[in-house]
Amino acid sequence: MRYLTAVVIASAMVLSQASAEAADTTTIDEMHQNGGLTSGSMTQNPQSHMFDGIELTEQQRQQMRDLMQQARHERPVVSVQDIETLHDLETADQFNENAVRQQAEKQAKAQVELQVEMARVRNQMYHLLSPSQQATLQKNFERRLKEARRVAGLQPSSPLHAVSSTSSNQ
C-alpha cells in the first residue's frame, strides 16, 4: 500500500510540475506588465519568490526576460507519454512494481534536470542584481526560511506516513 501511495503522490507531483511550468511561461512578461515581481504567476510558483520585493531597473528586467526566454526554449517539454504510462501502470490489472519504479525514476531524473536548469537561470539572474539588491534578496530569503521552519514545526513529521497509516487502518 505504501508503494501505491508513493506512486500516486509522485504522479500528482509530476502533474503539478507540468501545470507550474505552463503557468511559468509568461512569468517575465507578466512581471513586466504588472510593474514588479510581486504579482502574477511569480507568486504562484514557490521557487519564483526569490526575487519578490526587489526593485529592478528596466535593463535588469530585460536581461531577466531574455534569460527566461532562453531557458524556456532549452527546457524539455513535459512528456505526456510518461504521464500516460504511469497512469496505465497504476490502473493495470496486475501491479508491476519494477515497471512503476523505472517510470518513476525516469520522471524523477527529468525533474532533477529541470531543477538544475532553473537553478542555473536563477543564479544568472542573481548576478544581474546590485549588491544592495542582493542584500535585500538575502533578507527576504531568511524571512521566508524562518516562516517555513515555523510552519514545518506545526506539521506532522511525515505527511506520506500519515497518509499510508490512515490508509492501512481502513
C-alpha positions as CSV (number, residue, x, y, z in Angstrom):
1,M,0.0,0.0,0.0
2,R,2.9,2.4,0.7
3,Y,4.2,1.9,-2.8
4,L,0.9,2.7,-4.3
5,T,0.6,5.8,-2.1
6,A,4.1,6.9,-3.2
7,V,3.3,6.4,-6.8
8,V,0.1,8.4,-6.5
9,I,1.9,11.2,-4.8
10,A,4.7,11.1,-7.4
11,S,2.1,11.3,-10.2
12,A,0.4,14.3,-8.5
13,M,3.8,16.0,-8.2
14,V,4.5,15.4,-11.9
15,L,1.2,16.8,-12.9
16,S,1.5,19.8,-10.6
17,Q,5.0,20.5,-12.0
18,A,3.6,20.4,-15.5
19,S,0.9,22.9,-14.6
20,A,3.5,25.1,-12.8
21,E,5.7,25.0,-15.9
22,A,2.8,26.0,-18.1
23,A,2.0,28.9,-15.8
24,D,5.6,29.9,-15.7
25,T,5.8,30.6,-19.5
26,T,4.5,34.1,-19.1
27,T,6.2,34.9,-15.8
28,I,8.7,37.5,-17.0
29,D,6.1,39.2,-19.3
30,E,3.5,39.3,-16.5
31,M,6.1,40.7,-14.2
32,H,7.0,43.5,-16.6
33,Q,3.3,44.3,-17.3
34,N,2.4,44.5,-13.7
35,G,5.4,46.7,-12.8
36,G,7.1,44.4,-10.4
37,L,7.9,40.9,-9.2
38,T,5.3,40.6,-6.6
39,S,2.3,39.9,-8.8
40,G,1.1,37.5,-11.5
41,S,2.3,33.9,-11.7
42,M,5.6,34.7,-9.9
43,T,3.7,34.4,-6.6
44,Q,2.1,31.1,-7.7
45,N,5.4,29.2,-8.2
46,P,7.3,28.9,-4.9
47,Q,10.7,28.9,-6.5
48,S,10.0,32.2,-8.1
49,H,9.7,34.0,-4.8
50,M,13.4,34.5,-4.9
51,F,13.1,38.0,-6.5
52,D,9.9,39.2,-4.7
53,G,10.3,42.7,-3.3
54,I,13.4,43.5,-5.4
55,E,13.1,46.8,-7.4
56,L,14.6,46.2,-10.8
57,T,15.8,48.6,-13.4
58,E,14.4,48.3,-16.9
59,Q,17.7,46.9,-18.1
60,Q,17.6,44.2,-15.4
61,R,14.0,43.3,-16.3
62,Q,15.0,42.9,-19.9
63,Q,18.0,40.8,-19.1
64,M,15.9,38.5,-16.9
65,R,13.2,38.2,-19.6
66,D,16.0,37.2,-22.0
67,L,17.3,34.6,-19.6
68,M,13.8,33.2,-19.1
69,Q,13.1,33.2,-22.8
70,Q,16.4,31.3,-23.5
71,A,15.7,28.8,-20.7
72,R,12.1,28.2,-21.9
73,H,13.5,27.2,-25.4
74,E,16.1,24.9,-23.8
75,R,13.6,23.3,-21.3
76,P,12.5,19.8,-22.3
77,V,8.7,19.6,-22.9
78,V,6.7,17.7,-20.3
79,S,6.2,14.2,-21.6
80,V,2.5,13.4,-21.8
81,Q,3.5,9.9,-22.8
82,D,5.3,9.5,-19.4
83,I,2.2,10.6,-17.5
84,E,0.0,8.2,-19.6
85,T,2.5,5.4,-19.0
86,L,2.4,5.9,-15.2
87,H,-1.4,6.1,-15.2
88,D,-1.6,2.8,-17.2
89,L,0.7,1.1,-14.7
90,E,-1.3,2.4,-11.8
91,T,-4.6,1.2,-13.3
92,A,-3.3,-2.2,-14.7
93,D,-4.9,-5.4,-13.6
94,Q,-1.6,-6.7,-12.2
95,F,0.7,-4.3,-10.4
96,N,4.2,-4.3,-11.8
97,E,6.4,-2.7,-9.2
98,N,9.6,-2.8,-11.4
99,A,7.9,-1.0,-14.3
100,V,6.4,1.6,-11.9
101,R,9.8,2.1,-10.3
102,Q,11.5,2.5,-13.7
103,Q,8.9,5.0,-14.8
104,A,9.1,7.0,-11.6
105,E,12.9,7.1,-11.7
106,K,12.7,8.3,-15.3
107,Q,10.3,11.1,-14.3
108,A,12.4,11.9,-11.2
109,K,15.5,12.2,-13.4
110,A,13.7,14.7,-15.7
111,Q,12.7,16.7,-12.6
112,V,16.3,16.8,-11.4
113,E,17.4,18.1,-14.8
114,L,14.7,20.8,-14.8
115,Q,15.6,21.9,-11.2
116,V,19.3,22.1,-12.2
117,E,18.5,24.2,-15.2
118,M,16.2,26.6,-13.3
119,A,18.8,26.9,-10.6
120,R,21.3,27.9,-13.2
121,V,19.0,30.6,-14.6
122,R,18.2,31.9,-11.1
123,N,21.9,32.1,-10.4
124,Q,22.4,34.1,-13.6
125,M,19.6,36.4,-12.6
126,Y,21.0,36.8,-9.1
127,H,24.3,38.0,-10.6
128,L,22.4,40.7,-12.5
129,L,21.5,42.3,-9.2
130,S,23.4,45.1,-7.5
131,P,24.9,44.4,-4.1
132,S,22.1,46.2,-2.3
133,Q,19.5,44.2,-4.2
134,Q,21.4,41.0,-3.3
135,A,21.3,42.0,0.3
136,T,17.5,42.6,0.1
137,L,17.2,39.2,-1.6
138,Q,19.1,37.6,1.3
139,K,17.0,39.3,3.9
140,N,13.8,38.1,2.1
141,F,15.1,34.6,1.9
142,E,16.0,34.5,5.6
143,R,12.5,35.7,6.5
144,R,10.8,33.1,4.3
145,L,13.1,30.4,5.7
146,K,12.2,31.4,9.3
147,E,8.5,31.2,8.3
148,A,9.0,27.8,6.6
149,R,10.7,26.5,9.8
150,R,7.8,27.8,11.9
151,V,5.2,26.1,9.7
152,A,7.2,22.9,9.5
153,G,7.2,22.8,13.3
154,L,3.4,22.8,13.2
155,Q,3.1,20.0,10.7
156,P,3.2,16.2,11.3
157,S,6.7,14.8,10.8
158,S,5.9,12.8,7.7
159,P,2.8,13.5,5.5
160,L,3.4,10.3,3.5
161,H,3.5,8.3,6.7
162,A,0.3,9.9,7.9
163,V,-1.4,9.1,4.5
164,S,-0.2,5.5,4.5
165,S,-1.1,5.0,8.2
166,T,-4.6,6.2,7.6
167,S,-5.0,4.0,4.5
168,S,-3.7,0.9,6.3
169,N,-6.2,1.4,9.2
170,Q,-9.2,1.0,6.9
